[in-house]
Amino acid sequence: MNATVSILAEIPEELHESLLGFLETHPDWDHDRVFCAALSLFLLQNGNSSTPDASRSYRRAARVYLDTLFKHAV
């Protein structure tokens, strides 16, 4: 079962403007898809898989990242 959680975050205005520019040129992406891809990539780059629990978390983040990149938003 895939559950979603809403997150409210403040970001710098420059980053928001860049996000809006990206979304204008990529109509198949939305805010949620961008944030999901960015957060999962961050976790992949900064996590480790040295324990069984960490390894499971790493694989889940990798799955979310790949699903977000290659599946179109519904």
Stockholm file with secondary structure:
# STOCKHOLM 1.0

chainA/1-74         MNATVSILAEIPEELHESLLGFLETHPDWDHDRVFCAALSLFLLQNGNSSTPDASRSYRRAARVYLDTLFKHAV
#=GR chainA/1-74 SS CCCCCCCCCCCCHHHHHHHHHHHHHCTTCCHHHHHHHHHHHHHHHHCCCSSHHHHHHHHHHHHHHHHHHHSCCC
#=GC SS_cons        CCCCCCCCCCCCHHHHHHHHHHHHHCTTCCHHHHHHHHHHHHHHHHCCCSSHHHHHHHHHHHHHHHHHHHSCCC
//
